């Protein structure tokens, strides 16, 4: 798995780095760190290209590199990096920014990028270029007025990002994982990522299905079949879990209440028409508007074999 973690130097982005470090250790995943600066290179003085830079002397560095130096500190505290070995770095120029590279304790290459431009477009450019599977990000909480003026970063990520996205809030790797399962194609398309995540999950697993008043017999049977497949696979994998069958006319509210404030909610991006998602809102956006927990939104093609969990 290839992980891209976003940082901006705020305390909230530190939570994203801690979560990413835990995934790297447990899944032997590849990791890259990025910060995006609005505008162009001209907004900051150029770094000293082609020469080693001591990140401990960061007060003289451009703001973007100071953010990355702080991210490196966090990863050193997580013991992914050796502090002395990662202290001096070589800055390289990119067409849309610059980077330096550190080696992890396991000798894996970890690039640190400063990129300039529009945030979502820049992230998508790096995702498409390097094939990242998942963006881990902790956007700061914004009030309604702030969202109206500056826009809702979380909503834009769910709608427009080219990879799966993990929004870090209250849930950590050690928290409960709440898996949304209703038997739909959208629900099944998340299972490939969930299967990859499972070895890293140490907390309780809860599988939840919310039956709405308009759910017909076929929909109920599809959901029950989905639950049975998950139950069989998790039992075979030796993982303790609970299955929650709930009812309600507003599934997002039921799921948010069941998750509480210290969980990771696992669900798939909506397959609804784009106009509907933008005007009415998809299930991920409805849940994120209601929960203080972390939310994993999986994007990708539906599984061609619905029985793959039984493998």
N, C-alpha and C positions, 0 to 999 in steps of 0.2 A: 504494500500500500504506500502511495506517495502522498504525504501530507504537506500542506502549505498553511502556515500560521501567520495571521496578521497581527502586527503590533503597532501602537502609536505612542508608546511611552506612558500611557495612563495605567492606573492600578487595575482597571478592568481588563486591559490586554494582558497583564501578567497572568490572570486566571487562564486565558487561552494558552499561554506558553506552558503553564504547569500541566494542563490537560494534555497538550501535545507531547510533552516529555514523557508522561505516563504511557501514552500509546506507543511511543517509539520504543520504550523499554519492553513493553509486554508483547508487541507485535513485530519487533525488529523492522519497523517501518522506516522509510526514507523521510527526511524532514527538510523543509526550506522555510526561511523566515523572510517576511516582506513588510515594508512600510511604503505607503503611497503618499506622495506629496502633490498637492494641487499645483497647477501651473507647469512651468518648464524649469530646466536647469538654472535659468537666470535668477530664480528667486533665492538661491543659496550660493555662497562662494564655492568654487570647485575644491574637492578634496585633493590631497597630494597623490596623484596617480603614479604608479610604478615604483613607489617606495613603501617600505614597511612603516606602519603606523602603530603607535602604542595606544591601545584603546583605554588604558588607564588615564591617559592625558586627554580626555575627551572634550574638555571645555573649549578647545581650539578647533574642534571638528564642526562641519556643517550640521544643522539640526537633525537631518535624516539619519546621519551616521551616529549621532548621539542616541537616537532612539534605538538603533540596532545594537549599539554598545551596551545599552541597558538590557536589551533582550538577551544578549550574550551572557550578561551577569546572571540573569534568571536561569539560563540553561546550565551555567556553571554550578549554581546553587543546587540544581536538580541532579548534578553529577553526570550530565550527558557530555559535558566538555571539561577538560582539564584547564583550570584557570591560567596557569603559567604558560601552557602550550598554546592557548588561544589568545594570549595577550597581544602579541604583535601580528598584524595582518597586512596583507598586500591588497590595496584598493585597485580594482579594475574598472575601466569605463565601459558602459553599455550605451546603445543608441538612445535608450529612454531613461538612463540613470546610471547607477554604478553598484558594485557588489564587492564583497570579500567572502572568502571561504574558510571555514574551520573544519577540523577533523574531530569527530566524536571519539569517545574513549574506545569504541569498537572499530575505529578507523573508517567510519562512514563520513562521506563528504556532506557538510551542511552549509549551503549557500545562504548569505544574508543580502537581500536586495533592497536598495532604495530606488523607487521608480517614480517618475513624474507623469502626471496626467489625471484624467477622470478615473475615479476609484474603481468602479465596476468594469469599465472598459480595460483598464490596466490589469486588473486581476484576471479577467477573461483571457487577455493576451498571454499572460504567463501560464495560465491553466492549459490553454490550447497548445502552447509551445512545448511545455515540459510534461504534459499528461498527468497533472495532479488529480488525485481521486477525491480529495476532500479539503475544503477550506475550513479552518478553525478560527473563529473570530468572536470577540466579546464586545459588541457595540455598546456604548454607554446608553443608559436609559434616558429617553427624551420625553418630555411632556407633550401634550397635544399641540400647544402653540408652537413649540420648537419644531415639531414634525411638519406643521403646516408651512413654516417659513423655510426650513432647510431640507425638508424631506425625511423620509423614514428609511434609514440605511438597511435595517433588517428586511423590510418589505422588498426593497430593490434586490437584495441578495437572493431572496427566495424566488422572485420572479425571473431574474435575468442572469444569475450566475451560471456558468457552464459546467460546474461540478456540484457534487453534494456539498452541503454546508452544515456545520455544527455551530450553533449559536450558544455560547457559554454564558450562563447566568448562575443559578444556584447549584445546579447539579455538577458533581465531579465524577471521576472515573470510579470512585468507591461508592457512589450513590446507587439507589435503585434505578433500574432501567425499565421504563414502561413502554411496551411495544404495542402499537395500535394495529389491530388485525380485524378486518371486517369482510375478508374474502374477495374484495374487489381487485381489479387488475392493478390499481394504484398501490394497494396494500401489499400485493405479492411482489411488486418490483423492488421493494426495500429489502427483501430477504437475502439477496446476495451480499449486500453490505453488512447486514446483521450477522450473517454467517462468518464474515471476516472479522467482525468486532468481537464475537463471542469469547475467544480465548483471553481477551483483555478484561472482560467483565467479571468482577469479583462480588458485586452486590447482588441483592435480590432481583430476580426477573419477574415482572408482572406483565401478562398478556391481557389486553383489554379490548372488548368489543361492546360498542354502545348501539343497542337496537333502537331505532327510531320508530315512531308510530306508523310511518308510511312504508316500513320494510315488509315486503311480501314474502311468501313461502320460499320462493327461489333464492331471494337474497339472504334469508335466514339460513337456508341449507348451505349456500356458498360460504357464509361466515363460519358455520359449525364445521364444515369440512376443512377450512383453513385452520381453525383452532385445533382440530384433531391432528392435522399434519404437524403443527408446531409442538403439540403435546408429545407426540410420538418421537419427534426428533430430539427435543430437549431431554426427554426421559432417557433415550439411548445415549445422549451425550453426558448423562450423569449430572445435569444442572438442575438445582431446585428452582421451582417457579410456582407462581399462582396464576390462575386464569380468572379474570373478572368479567362476568356477564352483567352489563348494566343496561338500563333503559333511560331514554330521555329524548326530548325533541331538539335539544341543543347539544350534540355530541362534544363540541369543543369545550363547553363548560364542564361537562361530566368528566372528560379526560383531564382537564386542568385541575379540577378538584381532587381527582384520584391521585394525581402526581404530587400535589403539595408543592412545597418550595425547595425541595432538595432531591431532585430526580433528573434523569435524562430521558426525555420523551423521544421515542424513535418512530418516525413515520415517513411517508413518501410524499414527494411533491405531487400536486394535483395533476390529473390528466384532463381536466376540463379545458374548454376552449379559452384561449388567452384573454379574449374580451371579458368573458365571465369572471376569470380570476382577478383581473385588474379592477373591475367595477364592483363585483359582489364580494370577492375575497375567497381564497381557498381555505381548506381545513388547516394547513400549517399556519397560515396567517391569522386565522381565527384563534387558534390555540396560543400562538405567541403573544397575541394581544391580551391574553387572560392569565398566563402562567409566569411565575418567577423562576421556574425550573429551566434547565438547559434543554434545547430542542435540536434534534438531529433530523435534517430534511434530506432524504435520499433522492437523487436524480439519476435516471438511467433507464435502460430498456427493461420492459417486463421480462420476467424469467420465462423462457420457452418451455421449460419442463416444470409443471407445478408440483411435481413430486420430488424435486431435487433435495428437499430437506430430509427425506428418508434415507439418503445415501449415507 
